[in-house]
Amino acid sequence: MLPSVEDWLSASWADYKRRWAPLMGVLLVGSVATMSAVGFPILAAAAFAYSSTVNLWVVLGAGWVVSTLAVLVVSTWAQAATIRAASFDEPAGDSLRLGWRQTPAFAWVISLAMLAAGGGFVLLVVPGLILTVLFFFAVFYQLSGEAEGMGALELSYGRVRPHFGAVTSRLLLILTLGWAPSLIPWIGWLIALAFGPFVFVACARLAADLKAAMPAPDRPSLRAPVAALSAVLLLATVGVTWAAARTAFALGESYASGNLALPDAETARSMRAVLEGTGTEEDAQRSTAYVLSLSSATAAR
């Protein structure tokens, strides 16, 4: 049996006050490290390019690749450390150090969960929402050392399923509470900055409540379903990418052959007005006609 919503929020607030300083320290370090991972490789590449005879675009491209890989690694570490700081009473340094050690395993668990939920979203969205809730706490149990990889997903699934309605409503509530301050004019972002981390702590408390309610739940094997859902997502991604590339190629050929013209100034203005939500009925008709001409040109190829 889960605690009441009032008891859950009260316990979460007590946790938040106790863990506030380490949590904010981890968030600060993680943010600075992520921004550095974005900027330093590109800036270094630009400086090298202007001081050498190597092609500018080659060097900047290499810098962009290094930056992307660095951001993936550093941001994943920052997420792992943040969840640790929200879950355990430990110094910020320990959260950062242990989070770094657990980053590869954390990345694997979150990748499995995202692949499975992504496949569910391809299957008309609702399955994806359900799977997101069922697998939501896998990373919490992985970072606590209870399970690794697929076992963490199965543990989250086994604990959430009997309390699915209560867990879903609590996640919606805490996400709403975390988002609401941003609606306040002028100072909303400041309130959100101070209150936002409470969401992590409340989710960690909910993960602990689920563990207390079901220490050893039934854990069905999810290897086959997760593999199937991952395949659905990957196939859908390949299909969409192939269709987009084919469409772009067809449009390029149509333009080169003179069968497709770029929008004139009036059509471009109408399309912009429609996208901004300020277009008239005439703007909508003109934009629709141009889009249909693109479709016709693509189909003709």
Backbone as CSV, one residue per row, in Angstrom:
resi,resn,N_x,N_y,N_z,CA_x,CA_y,CA_z,C_x,C_y,C_z
1,MET,0.846,-1.192,0.000,0.000,0.000,0.000,0.887,1.249,0.000
2,LEU,0.640,2.139,-0.940,1.415,3.382,-1.001,0.913,4.375,0.040
3,PRO,1.809,5.221,0.556,1.348,6.296,1.441,0.373,7.217,0.697
4,SER,-0.388,7.989,1.453,-1.297,8.946,0.827,-0.512,10.014,0.090
5,VAL,-1.192,10.737,-0.786,-0.538,11.810,-1.535,0.035,12.850,-0.583
6,GLU,-0.730,13.172,0.468,-0.262,14.171,1.433,1.017,13.702,2.128
7,ASP,1.036,12.426,2.552,2.228,11.896,3.216,3.412,11.832,2.258
8,TRP,3.141,11.466,0.997,4.219,11.411,0.001,4.836,12.782,-0.227
9,LEU,3.991,13.803,-0.394,4.507,15.154,-0.621,5.219,15.694,0.617
10,SER,4.683,15.384,1.790,5.316,15.846,3.027,6.695,15.212,3.200
11,ALA,6.783,13.902,2.965,8.076,13.226,3.076,9.048,13.729,2.003
12,SER,8.525,13.993,0.816,9.371,14.506,-0.270,9.919,15.879,0.081
13,TRP,9.090,16.718,0.693,9.545,18.063,1.075,10.617,17.995,2.155
14,ALA,10.457,17.053,3.098,11.483,16.877,4.128,12.794,16.406,3.488
15,ASP,12.694,15.483,2.550,13.895,15.032,1.823,14.539,16.188,1.071
16,TYR,13.704,17.000,0.447,14.220,18.103,-0.373,14.982,19.107,0.485
17,LYS,14.432,19.457,1.620,15.112,20.419,2.502,16.443,19.839,2.990
18,ARG,16.473,18.561,3.249,17.687,17.932,3.765,18.748,17.777,2.670
19,ARG,18.300,17.547,1.436,19.243,17.293,0.340,19.430,18.489,-0.581
20,TRP,18.883,19.619,-0.229,18.860,20.763,-1.146,20.265,21.200,-1.548
21,ALA,21.148,21.403,-0.578,22.485,21.929,-0.888,23.273,20.972,-1.788
22,PRO,23.383,19.672,-1.437,24.112,18.767,-2.346,23.471,18.680,-3.726
23,LEU,22.139,18.667,-3.768,21.448,18.560,-5.057,21.731,19.767,-5.932
24,MET,21.660,20.965,-5.357,21.940,22.163,-6.145,23.396,22.211,-6.572
25,GLY,24.294,21.720,-5.734,25.701,21.662,-6.114,25.927,20.744,-7.301
26,VAL,25.279,19.580,-7.278,25.402,18.637,-8.400,24.811,19.237,-9.671
27,LEU,23.656,19.890,-9.551,23.040,20.519,-10.721,23.939,21.604,-11.305
28,LEU,24.580,22.384,-10.445,25.471,23.451,-10.913,26.676,22.865,-11.644
29,VAL,27.315,21.882,-11.037,28.485,21.265,-11.665,28.096,20.601,-12.982
30,GLY,26.976,19.888,-12.981,26.529,19.220,-14.195,26.218,20.190,-15.317
31,SER,25.586,21.326,-14.973,25.251,22.329,-15.989,26.506,22.955,-16.583
32,VAL,27.456,23.319,-15.721,28.703,23.920,-16.199,29.479,22.923,-17.064
33,ALA,29.533,21.669,-16.619,30.268,20.662,-17.383,29.619,20.416,-18.745
34,THR,28.299,20.392,-18.787,27.611,20.162,-20.060,27.833,21.328,-21.021
35,MET,27.718,22.559,-20.510,27.954,23.725,-21.371,29.400,23.759,-21.864
36,SER,30.336,23.349,-21.019,31.738,23.291,-21.442,31.938,22.248,-22.529
37,ALA,31.248,21.115,-22.386,31.350,20.064,-23.400,30.806,20.528,-24.738
38,VAL,29.811,21.424,-24.700,29.259,21.963,-25.938,30.247,22.922,-26.606
39,GLY,30.795,23.837,-25.805,31.559,24.939,-26.377,33.027,24.702,-26.623
40,PHE,33.732,24.039,-25.710,35.178,23.934,-25.799,35.673,23.243,-27.063
41,PRO,35.110,22.089,-27.459,35.617,21.456,-28.692,35.435,22.319,-29.935
42,ILE,34.297,23.003,-30.029,34.038,23.843,-31.204,34.954,25.053,-31.208
43,LEU,35.140,25.681,-30.034,36.042,26.839,-29.950,37.482,26.427,-30.244
44,ALA,37.887,25.274,-29.724,39.241,24.794,-29.994,39.429,24.499,-31.479
45,ALA,38.406,23.910,-32.100,38.486,23.615,-33.526,38.567,24.895,-34.344
46,ALA,37.786,25.908,-33.957,37.813,27.176,-34.683,39.176,27.849,-34.565
47,ALA,39.749,27.829,-33.347,41.070,28.429,-33.158,42.125,27.697,-33.972
48,PHE,42.035,26.367,-34.007,42.999,25.582,-34.777,42.848,25.846,-36.270
49,ALA,41.602,25.963,-36.728,41.349,26.168,-38.151,41.936,27.481,-38.643
50,TYR,41.807,28.521,-37.828,42.295,29.834,-38.256,43.814,29.979,-38.108
51,SER,44.416,29.011,-37.424,45.874,29.097,-37.247,46.607,28.032,-38.055
52,SER,45.902,27.360,-38.980,46.534,26.311,-39.779,45.989,26.360,-41.202
53,THR,46.518,25.494,-42.025,46.088,25.440,-43.426,45.031,24.369,-43.667
54,VAL,44.584,23.711,-42.617,43.573,22.666,-42.762,42.240,23.307,-43.144
55,ASN,41.465,22.624,-43.966,40.171,23.134,-44.405,39.299,23.488,-43.203
56,LEU,38.738,24.703,-43.240,37.933,25.209,-42.123,36.767,24.289,-41.808
57,TRP,36.036,23.852,-42.839,34.833,23.065,-42.612,35.155,21.680,-42.078
58,VAL,36.297,21.123,-42.489,36.709,19.820,-41.969,36.991,19.918,-40.472
59,VAL,37.721,20.953,-40.078,38.071,21.114,-38.665,36.828,21.399,-37.821
60,LEU,35.970,22.302,-38.319,34.746,22.617,-37.568,33.820,21.408,-37.485
61,GLY,33.778,20.619,-38.562,32.975,19.397,-38.521,33.493,18.420,-37.484
62,ALA,34.819,18.278,-37.429,35.410,17.402,-36.416,35.115,17.926,-35.015
63,GLY,35.188,19.254,-34.847,34.859,19.848,-33.548,33.421,19.597,-33.154
64,TRP,32.526,19.672,-34.131,31.108,19.421,-33.855,30.885,17.976,-33.433
65,VAL,31.557,17.033,-34.094,31.419,15.614,-33.739,31.921,15.375,-32.322
66,VAL,33.103,15.925,-32.009,33.659,15.762,-30.664,32.734,16.390,-29.626
67,SER,32.200,17.576,-29.945,31.289,18.253,-29.031,30.037,17.420,-28.773
68,THR,29.476,16.846,-29.827,28.262,16.032,-29.682,28.519,14.829,-28.795
69,LEU,29.634,14.126,-29.035,29.962,12.956,-28.221,30.223,13.354,-26.768
70,ALA,30.920,14.473,-26.584,31.204,14.929,-25.222,29.921,15.282,-24.478
71,VAL,28.995,15.931,-25.167,27.725,16.304,-24.530,26.935,15.058,-24.134
72,LEU,26.922,14.053,-24.995,26.204,12.817,-24.668,26.764,12.186,-23.394
73,VAL,28.087,12.130,-23.293,28.714,11.508,-22.125,28.496,12.359,-20.880
74,VAL,28.792,13.655,-20.980,28.734,14.531,-19.805,27.301,14.715,-19.316
75,SER,26.357,14.908,-20.236,24.967,15.108,-19.816,24.397,13.836,-19.175
76,THR,24.809,12.663,-19.674,24.359,11.411,-19.057,24.911,11.275,-17.651
77,TRP,26.188,11.604,-17.489,26.780,11.613,-16.143,26.055,12.595,-15.230
78,ALA,25.728,13.792,-15.739,25.036,14.793,-14.933,23.659,14.292,-14.490
79,GLN,22.961,13.587,-15.389,21.655,13.030,-15.021,21.792,11.970,-13.939
80,ALA,22.760,11.088,-14.096,22.964,10.043,-13.096,23.312,10.644,-11.740
81,ALA,24.193,11.626,-11.731,24.585,12.266,-10.477,23.414,13.004,-9.845
82,THR,22.588,13.639,-10.655,21.425,14.364,-10.133,20.434,13.426,-9.471
83,ILE,20.175,12.284,-10.106,19.239,11.326,-9.516,19.807,10.749,-8.223
84,ARG,21.108,10.522,-8.178,21.727,10.071,-6.933,21.561,11.125,-5.846
85,ALA,21.822,12.388,-6.170,21.718,13.453,-5.168,20.285,13.613,-4.674
86,ALA,19.317,13.338,-5.540,17.905,13.438,-5.145,17.447,12.227,-4.353
87,SER,18.170,11.121,-4.461,17.723,9.864,-3.858,18.396,9.536,-2.534
88,PHE,19.645,9.989,-2.359,20.421,9.546,-1.202,20.952,10.730,-0.410
89,ASP,21.119,10.512,0.888,21.723,11.526,1.753,23.237,11.367,1.695
90,GLU,23.843,11.970,0.679,25.280,11.878,0.498,25.812,13.215,0.001
91,PRO,27.083,13.514,0.240,27.655,14.775,-0.236,27.627,14.866,-1.758
92,ALA,27.664,16.095,-2.253,27.631,16.309,-3.700,28.799,15.610,-4.390
93,GLY,29.964,15.638,-3.747,31.136,14.990,-4.341,30.936,13.503,-4.541
94,ASP,30.273,12.848,-3.569,30.007,11.419,-3.706,29.024,11.144,-4.839
95,SER,27.996,11.994,-4.960,27.025,11.815,-6.041,27.698,11.946,-7.395
96,LEU,28.589,12.929,-7.531,29.289,13.131,-8.791,30.251,11.982,-9.083
97,ARG,30.975,11.541,-8.058,31.963,10.470,-8.257,31.285,9.136,-8.550
98,LEU,30.300,8.779,-7.733,29.609,7.505,-7.942,28.744,7.539,-9.200
99,GLY,28.178,8.718,-9.487,27.407,8.859,-10.719,28.267,8.617,-11.943
100,TRP,29.518,9.072,-11.895,30.435,8.839,-13.014,30.714,7.337,-13.201
101,ARG,30.918,6.643,-12.098,31.166,5.199,-12.184,29.963,4.460,-12.764
102,GLN,28.772,4.943,-12.447,27.563,4.260,-12.869,27.016,4.758,-14.208
103,THR,27.700,5.705,-14.821,27.178,6.293,-16.062,26.975,5.271,-17.174
104,PRO,27.922,4.368,-17.464,27.672,3.402,-18.549,26.434,2.544,-18.300
105,ALA,26.284,2.028,-17.068,25.119,1.203,-16.755,23.843,2.028,-16.787
106,PHE,23.911,3.269,-16.317,22.766,4.180,-16.351,22.350,4.445,-17.791
107,ALA,23.335,4.686,-18.656,23.040,4.951,-20.063,22.370,3.751,-20.720
108,TRP,22.798,2.542,-20.353,22.210,1.344,-20.940,20.751,1.180,-20.496
109,VAL,20.484,1.397,-19.221,19.116,1.255,-18.720,18.197,2.296,-19.357
110,ILE,18.633,3.532,-19.404,17.771,4.580,-19.961,17.596,4.379,-21.467
111,SER,18.594,3.815,-22.133,18.459,3.532,-23.569,17.422,2.436,-23.805
112,LEU,17.462,1.389,-22.995,16.465,0.324,-23.115,15.057,0.861,-22.892
113,ALA,14.908,1.679,-21.852,13.585,2.235,-21.548,13.092,3.135,-22.673
114,MET,13.982,3.953,-23.230,13.584,4.864,-24.300,13.263,4.114,-25.590
115,LEU,14.023,3.071,-25.883,13.737,2.281,-27.080,12.372,1.610,-26.973
116,ALA,12.095,1.016,-25.804,10.813,0.332,-25.613,9.656,1.322,-25.645
117,ALA,9.791,2.433,-24.896,8.715,3.437,-24.884,8.564,4.074,-26.261
118,GLY,9.684,4.297,-26.958,9.608,4.861,-28.308,8.850,3.963,-29.256
119,GLY,9.088,2.641,-29.157,8.319,1.712,-29.970,6.845,1.765,-29.630
120,GLY,6.528,1.974,-28.341,5.139,2.124,-27.943,4.505,3.376,-28.511
121,PHE,5.263,4.456,-28.575,4.724,5.699,-29.156,4.434,5.520,-30.647
122,VAL,5.256,4.736,-31.330,4.984,4.460,-32.739,3.636,3.746,-32.882
123,LEU,3.317,2.894,-31.897,2.056,2.144,-31.925,0.920,2.987,-31.347
124,LEU,0.685,4.139,-31.972,-0.461,5.004,-31.637,-0.370,5.672,-30.267
125,VAL,0.813,6.003,-29.809,1.082,6.906,-28.690,0.720,6.313,-27.322
126,VAL,-0.514,5.842,-27.146,-0.959,5.406,-25.820,-0.057,4.328,-25.223
127,PRO,0.329,3.275,-25.980,1.258,2.300,-25.401,2.566,2.934,-24.936
128,GLY,3.015,3.949,-25.654,4.247,4.627,-25.250,4.090,5.336,-23.923
129,LEU,2.947,5.981,-23.705,2.691,6.656,-22.426,2.638,5.652,-21.291
130,ILE,1.983,4.519,-21.531,1.875,3.488,-20.495,3.255,2.930,-20.149
131,LEU,4.052,2.635,-21.158,5.388,2.084,-20.920,6.299,3.094,-20.238
132,THR,6.132,4.374,-20.550,6.940,5.399,-19.890,6.725,5.372,-18.382
133,VAL,5.472,5.216,-17.967,5.171,5.138,-16.533,5.711,3.835,-15.941
134,LEU,5.507,2.721,-16.639,5.935,1.423,-16.117,7.451,1.339,-15.944
135,PHE,8.201,1.977,-16.835,9.668,1.902,-16.783,10.306,3.129,-16.132
136,PHE,9.502,4.040,-15.623,10.006,5.332,-15.164,11.066,5.191,-14.076
137,PHE,10.902,4.212,-13.192,11.774,4.128,-12.016,12.944,3.172,-12.201
138,ALA,13.135,2.678,-13.415,14.235,1.738,-13.667,15.585,2.357,-13.312
139,VAL,15.780,3.624,-13.678,17.086,4.249,-13.405,17.302,4.449,-11.908
140,PHE,16.233,4.678,-11.163,16.376,4.832,-9.709,16.854,3.527,-9.080
141,TYR,16.285,2.404,-9.528,16.676,1.117,-8.971,18.053,0.687,-9.464
142,GLN,18.422,1.106,-10.666,19.770,0.807,-11.151,20.810,1.572,-10.337
143,LEU,20.566,2.849,-10.098,21.528,3.654,-9.347,21.610,3.236,-7.882
144,SER,20.534,2.640,-7.355,20.567,2.166,-5.969,21.305,0.842,-5.840
145,GLY,21.630,0.217,-6.972,22.355,-1.043,-6.955,21.473,-2.270,-6.879
146,GLU,20.154,-2.098,-6.978,19.238,-3.247,-6.894,19.286,-4.125,-8.135
147,ALA,19.411,-3.521,-9.284,19.358,-4.281,-10.536,20.097,-3.515,-11.612
148,GLU,20.451,-4.234,-12.669,21.148,-3.625,-13.801,20.421,-3.977,-15.098
149,GLY,20.593,-3.151,-16.110,20.084,-3.455,-17.436,18.609,-3.794,-17.471
150,MET,18.284,-4.891,-18.151,16.897,-5.314,-18.290,16.262,-5.607,-16.941
151,GLY,17.062,-6.062,-15.977,16.527,-6.331,-14.647,15.947,-5.096,-13.997
152,ALA,16.536,-3.929,-14.229,16.009,-2.692,-13.659,14.658,-2.350,-14.266
153,LEU,14.503,-2.574,-15.579,13.205,-2.343,-16.223,12.152,-3.303,-15.664
154,GLU,12.534,-4.554,-15.503,11.590,-5.542,-14.982,11.199,-5.225,-13.541
155,LEU,12.141,-4.726,-12.753,11.841,-4.363,-11.362,10.882,-3.184,-11.314
156,SER,11.122,-2.166,-12.137,10.216,-1.025,-12.199,8.828,-1.462,-12.659
157,TYR,8.788,-2.284,-13.686,7.511,-2.793,-14.214,6.740,-3.546,-13.130
158,GLY,7.439,-4.441,-12.405,6.781,-5.246,-11.391,6.232,-4.429,-10.237
159,ARG,6.903,-3.341,-9.891,6.446,-2.515,-8.772,5.380,-1.514,-9.172
160,VAL,5.452,-1.010,-10.391,4.496,0.017,-10.814,3.166,-0.593,-11.232
161,ARG,3.183,-1.739,-11.883,1.960,-2.298,-12.469,0.804,-2.420,-11.484
162,PRO,1.010,-2.928,-10.246,-0.134,-3.033,-9.325,-0.657,-1.678,-8.844
163,HIS,0.151,-0.631,-8.994,-0.239,0.704,-8.518,-0.246,1.707,-9.680
164,PHE,-0.543,1.198,-10.880,-0.376,2.029,-12.075,-1.158,3.332,-12.001
165,GLY,-2.421,3.284,-11.615,-3.239,4.500,-11.556,-2.703,5.506,-10.560
166,ALA,-2.336,5.023,-9.368,-1.827,5.929,-8.337,-0.492,6.539,-8.759
167,VAL,0.374,5.732,-9.365,1.683,6.238,-9.802,1.508,7.257,-10.913
168,THR,0.649,6.973,-11.879,0.426,7.905,-12.985,-0.103,9.244,-12.483
169,SER,-1.069,9.220,-11.596,-1.634,10.476,-11.088,-0.602,11.263,-10.294
170,ARG,0.257,10.584,-9.556,1.280,11.287,-8.772,2.370,11.878,-9.667
171,LEU,2.734,11.150,-10.710,3.706,11.718,-11.645,3.136,12.952,-12.347
172,LEU,1.882,12.883,-12.761,1.249,14.049,-13.390,1.187,15.218,-12.413
173,LEU,0.877,14.933,-11.151,0.793,15.992,-10.144,2.141,16.660,-9.928
174,ILE,3.198,15.866,-9.761,4.494,16.460,-9.460,5.070,17.193,-10.664
175,LEU,4.804,16.683,-11.865,5.272,17.384,-13.058,4.532,18.716,-13.225
176,THR,3.249,18.723,-12.883,2.476,19.970,-12.945,2.991,20.972,-11.919
177,LEU,3.276,20.500,-10.711,3.804,21.387,-9.671,5.169,21.956,-10.067
178,GLY,5.966,21.142,-10.734,7.272,21.635,-11.173,7.186,22.618,-12.314
179,TRP,6.159,22.478,-13.157,5.999,23.341,-14.331,5.244,24.629,-14.010
180,ALA,4.354,24.588,-13.040,3.472,25.723,-12.757,4.203,27.041,-12.464
181,PRO,5.314,27.048,-11.690,5.962,28.335,-11.408,6.407,29.094,-12.646
182,SER,6.689,28.385,-13.732,7.144,29.066,-14.948,6.058,29.941,-15.552
183,LEU,4.808,29.759,-15.139,3.706,30.569,-15.650,3.611,31.927,-14.969
184,ILE,4.318,32.101,-13.858,4.275,33.366,-13.130,5.111,34.403,-13.877
185,PRO,4.540,35.562,-14.202,5.304,36.571,-14.952,6.521,37.067,-14.179
186,TRP,7.559,37.374,-14.919,8.768,38.018,-14.435,9.619,37.136,-13.530
187,ILE,9.056,36.666,-12.422,9.873,35.943,-11.446,9.652,34.434,-11.497
188,GLY,8.805,33.986,-12.417,8.493,32.565,-12.473,9.711,31.695,-12.677
189,TRP,10.636,32.148,-13.531,11.822,31.333,-13.808,12.702,31.179,-12.573
190,LEU,12.725,32.210,-11.705,13.510,32.112,-10.471,12.903,31.094,-9.512
191,ILE,11.574,31.140,-9.402,10.895,30.176,-8.535,11.088,28.760,-9.072
192,ALA,10.962,28.620,-10.386,11.143,27.303,-11.005,12.561,26.784,-10.787
193,LEU,13.534,27.694,-10.807,14.926,27.299,-10.614,15.143,26.709,-9.227
194,ALA,14.485,27.315,-8.218,14.644,26.834,-6.850,13.753,25.640,-6.545
195,PHE,12.565,25.601,-7.164,11.585,24.569,-6.843,11.669,23.374,-7.776
196,GLY,12.184,23.591,-8.985,12.221,22.524,-9.980,12.892,21.249,-9.500
197,PRO,14.054,21.334,-8.814,14.705,20.099,-8.355,13.853,19.267,-7.403
198,PHE,12.830,19.882,-6.808,11.926,19.119,-5.945,11.280,17.965,-6.708
199,VAL,11.098,18.130,-8.002,10.508,17.070,-8.824,11.358,15.806,-8.749
200,PHE,12.684,15.950,-8.845,13.570,14.791,-8.764,13.438,14.094,-7.414
201,VAL,13.385,14.895,-6.351,13.305,14.322,-5.006,11.979,13.603,-4.805
202,ALA,10.887,14.202,-5.286,9.577,13.574,-5.145,9.512,12.258,-5.923
203,CYS,10.122,12.224,-7.105,10.158,10.976,-7.876,11.005,9.926,-7.162
204,ALA,12.116,10.349,-6.556,12.947,9.413,-5.796,12.187,8.868,-4.593
205,ARG,11.422,9.719,-3.918,10.605,9.269,-2.789,9.541,8.286,-3.251
206,LEU,8.940,8.542,-4.399,7.925,7.627,-4.931,8.552,6.275,-5.278
207,ALA,9.754,6.297,-5.832,10.461,5.040,-6.111,10.711,4.265,-4.823
208,ALA,11.099,4.981,-3.766,11.322,4.326,-2.469,10.025,3.791,-1.886
209,ASP,8.920,4.524,-2.033,7.619,4.053,-1.538,7.191,2.780,-2.261
210,LEU,7.420,2.725,-3.569,7.085,1.523,-4.329,7.935,0.337,-3.867
211,LYS,9.198,0.589,-3.573,10.073,-0.473,-3.075,9.597,-0.974,-1.722
212,ALA,9.201,-0.045,-0.844,8.716,-0.448,0.481,7.414,-1.239,0.378
213,ALA,6.561,-0.858,-0.574,5.279,-1.550,-0.735,5.460,-2.937,-1.336
214,MET,6.447,-3.090,-2.232,6.679,-4.378,-2.898,8.184,-4.636,-2.995
215,PRO,8.796,-5.091,-1.920,10.247,-5.311,-1.938,10.686,-6.336,-2.981
216,ALA,9.866,-7.383,-3.179,10.226,-8.438,-4.134,9.036,-8.744,-5.040
217,PRO,8.754,-7.884,-5.997,7.582,-8.075,-6.854,7.803,-9.177,-7.883
218,ASP,6.703,-9.608,-8.481,6.822,-10.517,-9.627,7.475,-9.752,-10.778
219,ARG,8.500,-10.363,-11.369,9.246,-9.686,-12.432,9.214,-10.537,-13.690
220,PRO,8.223,-10.290,-14.548,8.149,-11.072,-15.791,9.319,-10.735,-16.706
221,SER,9.725,-11.706,-17.494,10.808,-11.460,-18.452,10.323,-10.513,-19.548
222,LEU,11.055,-9.440,-19.748,10.656,-8.422,-20.732,11.622,-8.347,-21.913
223,ARG,12.523,-9.293,-22.017,13.515,-9.219,-23.092,12.860,-9.224,-24.472
224,ALA,11.956,-10.157,-24.683,11.315,-10.260,-26.001,10.448,-9.035,-26.308
225,PRO,9.571,-8.588,-25.379,8.769,-7.389,-25.675,9.618,-6.143,-25.922
226,VAL,10.653,-5.963,-25.105,11.508,-4.782,-25.289,12.247,-4.857,-26.622
227,ALA,12.724,-6.045,-26.980,13.412,-6.206,-28.268,12.455,-5.916,-29.428
228,ALA,11.201,-6.403,-29.315,10.227,-6.184,-30.389,9.883,-4.701,-30.517
229,LEU,9.671,-4.031,-29.389,9.343,-2.605,-29.423,10.524,-1.784,-29.944
230,SER,11.727,-2.179,-29.569,12.913,-1.481,-30.072,13.018,-1.629,-31.584
231,ALA,12.712,-2.837,-32.083,12.745,-3.065,-33.531,11.705,-2.213,-34.236
232,VAL,10.519,-2.077,-33.623,9.479,-1.224,-34.206,9.968,0.206,-34.335
233,LEU,10.595,0.716,-33.268,11.096,2.094,-33.305,12.188,2.259,-34.353
234,LEU,13.132,1.324,-34.390,14.238,1.443,-35.338,13.742,1.355,-36.779
235,LEU,12.818,0.439,-37.038,12.264,0.323,-38.391,11.499,1.584,-38.783
236,ALA,10.730,2.130,-37.835,9.992,3.355,-38.121,10.954,4.515,-38.392
237,THR,12.037,4.582,-37.615,13.021,5.648,-37.811,13.685,5.535,-39.173
238,VAL,14.075,4.306,-39.542,14.690,4.090,-40.857,13.702,4.449,-41.964
239,GLY,12.445,4.028,-41.798,11.442,4.321,-42.817,11.190,5.803,-42.998
240,VAL,11.068,6.523,-41.894,10.832,7.967,-41.969,12.035,8.675,-42.584
241,THR,13.244,8.250,-42.175,14.463,8.867,-42.724,14.561,8.618,-44.226
242,TRP,14.285,7.389,-44.639,14.347,7.053,-46.070,13.312,7.853,-46.865
243,ALA,12.083,7.960,-46.317,11.029,8.711,-47.009,11.391,10.191,-47.097
244,ALA,11.961,10.742,-46.015,12.344,12.150,-46.032,13.461,12.408,-47.036
245,ALA,14.446,11.491,-47.061,15.544,11.650,-48.015,15.040,11.535,-49.452
246,ARG,14.148,10.585,-49.695,13.592,10.414,-51.036,12.803,11.649,-51.457
247,THR,12.018,12.190,-50.515,11.239,13.386,-50.825,12.147,14.571,-51.134
248,ALA,13.187,14.740,-50.320,14.108,15.850,-50.556,14.804,15.701,-51.903
249,PHE,15.200,14.476,-52.243,15.863,14.234,-53.531,14.907,14.532,-54.687
250,ALA,13.651,14.102,-54.531,12.667,14.337,-55.596,12.390,15.822,-55.771
251,LEU,12.298,16.544,-54.660,12.078,17.992,-54.746,13.264,18.686,-55.404
252,GLY,14.475,18.222,-55.061,15.659,18.811,-55.679,15.685,18.575,-57.180
253,GLU,15.313,17.374,-57.605,15.282,17.087,-59.039,14.194,17.908,-59.738
254,SER,13.043,18.050,-59.068,11.956,18.832,-59.664,12.359,20.293,-59.814
255,TYR,13.052,20.805,-58.810,13.498,22.204,-58.893,14.536,22.378,-60.000
256,ALA,15.479,21.407,-60.085,16.528,21.499,-61.104,15.954,21.407,-62.517
257,SER,14.872,20.630,-62.674,14.274,20.465,-64.004,13.286,21.573,-64.352
258,GLY,13.042,22.473,-63.415,12.122,23.575,-63.675,10.670,23.263,-63.402
259,ASN,10.371,22.067,-62.869,8.986,21.705,-62.574,8.500,22.244,-61.234
260,LEU,9.424,22.771,-60.458,9.065,23.287,-59.137,9.736,24.634,-58.929
261,ALA,8.966,25.594,-58.545,9.503,26.933,-58.298,9.435,27.245,-56.813
262,LEU,10.400,28.025,-56.357,10.359,28.489,-54.971,9.174,29.433,-54.796
263,PRO,8.626,29.530,-53.578,7.472,30.414,-53.378,7.848,31.873,-53.639
264,ASP,6.924,32.580,-54.260,7.174,34.010,-54.467,7.009,34.738,-53.139
265,ALA,7.259,36.039,-53.160,7.253,36.823,-51.928,5.896,36.785,-51.232
266,GLU,4.822,36.853,-52.016,3.487,36.870,-51.434,3.146,35.516,-50.807
267,THR,3.523,34.447,-51.491,3.271,33.109,-50.941,4.093,32.879,-49.681
268,ALA,5.341,33.311,-49.704,6.187,33.172,-48.517,5.600,33.944,-47.337
269,ARG,5.077,35.147,-47.614,4.456,35.936,-46.541,3.228,35.229,-45.986
270,SER,2.437,34.633,-46.880,1.230,33.918,-46.453,1.591,32.699,-45.604
271,MET,2.594,31.979,-46.030,2.999,30.792,-45.269,3.501,31.175,-43.883
272,ARG,4.265,32.258,-43.807,4.741,32.716,-42.505,3.576,33.140,-41.625
273,ALA,2.603,33.825,-42.189,1.447,34.269,-41.407,0.657,33.072,-40.884
274,VAL,0.517,32.035,-41.708,-0.215,30.842,-41.270,0.527,30.150,-40.133
275,LEU,1.851,30.035,-40.247,2.639,29.400,-39.198,2.581,30.182,-37.889
276,GLU,2.497,31.498,-37.987,2.428,32.343,-36.798,1.016,32.445,-36.232
277,GLY,0.029,31.893,-36.963,-1.345,31.937,-36.488,-2.058,33.236,-36.757
278,THR,-1.507,34.065,-37.627,-2.129,35.365,-37.927,-2.641,35.431,-39.364
279,GLY,-2.601,34.318,-40.077,-2.984,34.318,-41.489,-4.484,34.395,-41.702
280,THR,-4.864,34.946,-42.836,-6.272,35.019,-43.225,-6.645,33.749,-43.994
281,GLU,-7.918,33.664,-44.379,-8.367,32.532,-45.178,-7.646,32.499,-46.522
282,GLU,-7.404,33.664,-47.072,-6.674,33.738,-48.348,-5.243,33.245,-48.185
283,ASP,-4.611,33.604,-47.063,-3.255,33.119,-46.792,-3.238,31.596,-46.689
284,ALA,-4.235,31.038,-46.009,-4.303,29.585,-45.850,-4.477,28.899,-47.204
285,GLN,-5.330,29.458,-48.062,-5.558,28.866,-49.372,-4.294,28.934,-50.228
286,ARG,-3.612,30.077,-50.192,-2.396,30.220,-50.994,-1.314,29.251,-50.501
287,SER,-1.171,29.126,-49.180,-0.165,28.220,-48.618,-0.495,26.771,-48.958
288,THR,-1.786,26.424,-48.849,-2.202,25.052,-49.166,-1.926,24.720,-50.622
289,ALA,-2.194,25.664,-51.484,-1.964,25.436,-52.911,-0.486,25.189,-53.186
290,TYR,0.388,25.924,-52.518,1.820,25.729,-52.745,2.274,24.377,-52.204
291,VAL,1.781,24.005,-51.010,2.152,22.705,-50.439,1.680,21.572,-51.343
292,LEU,0.472,21.713,-51.902,-0.031,20.699,-52.822,0.822,20.616,-54.083
293,SER,1.355,21.753,-54.502,2.237,21.728,-55.674,3.520,20.963,-55.365
294,LEU,4.017,21.074,-54.116,5.179,20.273,-53.718,4.854,18.797,-53.764
295,SER,3.663,18.443,-53.233,3.270,17.033,-53.234,3.143,16.511,-54.654
296,SER,2.572,17.312,-55.535,2.415,16.873,-56.925,3.771,16.690,-57.592
297,ALA,4.674,17.629,-57.314,6.000,17.534,-57.922,6.738,16.302,-57.430
298,THR,6.558,15.992,-56.137,7.225,14.807,-55.575,6.626,13.536,-56.159
299,ALA,5.284,13.502,-56.245,4.616,12.303,-56.778,4.989,12.057,-58.231
300,ALA,5.214,13.140,-58.966,5.549,13.014,-60.389,6.897,12.349,-60.589
301,ARG,7.743,12.386,-59.585,9.047,11.769,-59.718,8.951,10.287,-59.438
